[in-house]
């Protein structure tokens, strides 16, 4: 590599390396990493493909590329993830927000609800769900709960960056521990991967997402039992609980909640066609 190497040439060799490593989206990843290394916008890169890389930019790009070749998610390298049209800070302390979870947002936004209300997000992680819902539901306030103090710090940062920090409180604890008030809406994207399946997950998930946010116990359903057993006492009379679920878990989750006196209200598929979000009242 030399200082005279152009932006375009370096991106092309990076794309080839990413393809050889069986990493999807090689062209987009190479461009995003180049933008981060050079500080140049997409428009400038397109307009100036023959621009020369500085030594510092080339060094930064190589470091970023090495991380991506190790299957570290692009969002973790860049430190941000776009979710429902907003940017969220992502660190090793939190689950990387994914497009599948936007199905839960869509399901909630389509639910009939009070003009004013309170929501609680159990296991908030980055705060992507709570922050997004408060940004979309301007008359709501809420509480974000997580067992991890580090995750709550990230959620607070994301709430501030997205303009909802004045309407969102934060609580460190497990499930509904220490929560006594009632809410109009409970939401959660809980851990739902069966413990024995975690080692078989893709490297981008297995090696970089916190296992606390993945491990759903022996059958992947521990979190749903905890949520179902605690939710009724924390819901208002017309309250709703809406949840993300793993592919193929709908029958089991339905059984758990019905056994606790809940009735199914709605469901939503993700872009891959899997049933991804369900609600009960």
Protein Blocks (a to p, Z undefined) as FASTA:
>chain_A
ZZklcfklmmmmmmmmmmmnopghklmmmmmmmmmmnopafklmmmmmmbccdfklmmmm
mmmmmmmmnopafklmnopaceehiacdddfkbccddfklmmmmmmmmmpccdfbdcddd
ehklnommmmmmmmmmmmbccddddfblklmmmmmmmmmmnopmmmcccdddehjeoiab
dcfbdcddddfbdfklmmmpcfklmmmpcfklmmgojnopmmmmmmmmmmmmmpcfkbcc
dddddehilmmmmmmmmmnopacfbdcddfkopafbdcdZZ
